[in-house]
Amino acid sequence: MDKPKQGIDQMVDRVIDNPAYEMFGGYHMFLRRVTIPILLILIFMIVYDFLLGYLSSDLTLILSALVTGLSVGPIFGLERYFAEIRHRK
């Protein structure tokens, strides 16, 4: 059976009332949506700046993007690890 499509109001209420987002004093949504992208941008900039002295500009850009993409999984894993530690307390 098809579920009726939820409106935006129901989706917002479901996110706001979700106890998973109560961690870190309600800042969990902020951490996921702002801090993680900023961290990825910083990783890209640091790797790009480091490799620029040794490699060509095009290769540096590709390798920086590759390292940043490969760091997405570990960053989300660390975020989940810290959330589980916080949830146990």
C-alpha positions as CSV (number, residue, x, y, z in Angstrom):
1,M,0.0,0.0,0.0
2,D,1.2,3.5,-0.8
3,K,1.9,5.8,2.0
4,P,0.4,9.2,1.6
5,K,3.1,11.8,0.9
6,Q,4.0,13.9,3.9
7,G,3.9,17.6,3.7
8,I,6.8,19.8,4.6
9,D,5.1,20.6,8.0
10,Q,5.1,16.9,9.0
11,M,8.7,16.4,7.9
12,V,9.9,19.4,9.9
13,D,7.9,18.2,13.0
14,R,9.4,14.7,12.6
15,V,12.9,16.2,12.5
16,I,12.4,18.6,15.4
17,D,10.8,15.9,17.6
18,N,13.5,13.3,16.8
19,P,15.4,12.5,20.0
20,A,18.5,11.7,18.0
21,Y,19.0,15.4,17.4
22,E,18.9,16.3,21.1
23,M,22.6,15.4,21.5
24,F,25.1,18.2,22.1
25,G,22.4,20.3,23.6
26,G,20.4,20.6,20.3
27,Y,23.5,21.6,18.3
28,H,23.7,18.3,16.5
29,M,21.9,19.6,13.4
30,F,24.3,22.6,13.3
31,L,27.3,20.3,13.6
32,R,26.1,18.1,10.7
33,R,25.1,20.9,8.3
34,V,27.8,23.5,9.0
35,T,30.8,22.1,10.8
36,I,31.3,19.0,8.6
37,P,31.3,20.9,5.3
38,I,33.7,23.5,6.8
39,L,36.0,20.7,7.9
40,L,36.0,19.2,4.4
41,I,36.8,22.6,2.9
42,L,39.7,23.0,5.3
43,I,41.0,19.5,4.5
44,F,40.9,20.3,0.8
45,M,42.7,23.6,1.3
46,I,45.4,22.1,3.5
47,V,46.1,19.2,1.1
48,Y,46.1,21.6,-1.9
49,D,48.5,24.0,-0.3
50,F,50.8,21.2,0.8
51,L,50.9,19.5,-2.6
52,L,51.1,22.7,-4.7
53,G,54.8,23.0,-3.9
54,Y,55.6,19.5,-5.2
55,L,53.2,18.8,-8.1
56,S,51.6,20.6,-11.0
57,S,48.4,22.6,-10.4
58,D,46.1,20.1,-12.2
59,L,47.5,17.1,-10.5
60,T,47.3,18.9,-7.1
61,L,43.7,19.7,-7.7
62,I,42.8,16.1,-8.5
63,L,44.7,14.6,-5.6
64,S,43.2,17.2,-3.2
65,A,39.7,16.3,-4.3
66,L,40.5,12.6,-4.0
67,V,41.9,13.0,-0.5
68,T,38.9,15.1,0.5
69,G,36.4,12.6,-0.9
70,L,38.1,9.8,0.9
71,S,37.9,11.7,4.2
72,V,34.1,12.0,4.1
73,G,33.6,8.4,5.4
74,P,36.0,8.8,8.4
75,I,34.5,12.1,9.3
76,F,31.0,10.8,9.4
77,G,32.3,7.8,11.3
78,L,33.9,10.0,13.9
79,E,30.7,12.0,14.2
80,R,28.8,8.8,14.8
81,Y,31.4,7.6,17.3
82,F,31.2,10.9,19.3
83,A,27.4,10.8,19.2
84,E,27.4,7.2,20.6
85,I,29.8,8.2,23.3
86,R,27.7,11.2,24.2
87,H,24.5,9.0,24.1
88,R,26.0,6.5,26.6
89,K,26.6,9.1,29.2
